[in-house]
Amino acid sequence: MQTPVGVSTVNTAPPVPPAPPQAAPEEEITDREKQIVLWLSNFNHLLNHFQNQMMPIMYVEFAREFGMGPLGFTALTIGRSVFNNWVQLGWGFVTPFVQRFQLLGITSLICGLGTFCTGLAFNFWSLLGIRCIASAGSSAMHPVGT
């Protein structure tokens, strides 16, 4: 059979890309592992609330140390709380893109580091900044997982 005049016999279609490799099947998470993660998360949440509720008792000592009056004490409490709420909103927006267990782990470390560093504060502004860092870590508990 002859090719009609003006029709090319060369294949001009673009090459088909190779199919992506198939992902390995994920291991099934057992019920026991789920229970362990739930208990760890709940205990973490308990410690989070404990340190947040105990810190105002320490503020009295910080007030003596840094010469803070009622206005400084109030500014510290309100500043940390407002920062906590805004960062909590941010964690809520991040959860669709980052796995929750990773966020809880990272934010728990941030909270622990901020709480630990509270003892290193040397004036009102450093105390406020450090407590805001701890609040950034503690604020992920509700929108992320527990």
Disulfide bonds with the S-S distance in Angstrom:
none
